[in-house]
Amino acid sequence: MYQHLLSKRPPDGVLFLGFANILNELPKRLQGRAKAALQAIWMADTREAA
């Protein structure tokens, strides 16, 4: 449904700001695990791996 939005990777700065916005909305106790999960998705070689 939203594949056209995901067809090109945004610049890294945009990704960082998006991650920061997500983490800011979470309680402090969950931010470490969420950050690790987001980094794993960002660093994945393929979408399937993410």
Secondary structure as the mmCIF struct_conf table of DSSP 4:
data_model
#
loop_
_struct_conf.conf_type_id
_struct_conf.id
_struct_conf.beg_label_comp_id
_struct_conf.beg_label_asym_id
_struct_conf.beg_label_seq_id
_struct_conf.end_label_comp_id
_struct_conf.end_label_asym_id
_struct_conf.end_label_seq_id
HELX_RH_AL_P HELX_RH_AL_P1 GLN A 3 LEU A 6
BEND BEND1 SER A 7 LYS A 8
HELX_LH_PP_P HELX_LH_PP_P1 ARG A 9 PRO A 11
HELX_RH_AL_P HELX_RH_AL_P2 ASP A 12 GLU A 25
BEND BEND2 LEU A 26 LEU A 26
HELX_RH_AL_P HELX_RH_AL_P3 LYS A 28 MET A 43
BEND BEND3 ASP A 45 THR A 46
TURN_TY1_P TURN_TY1_P1 ARG A 47 ALA A 49
#
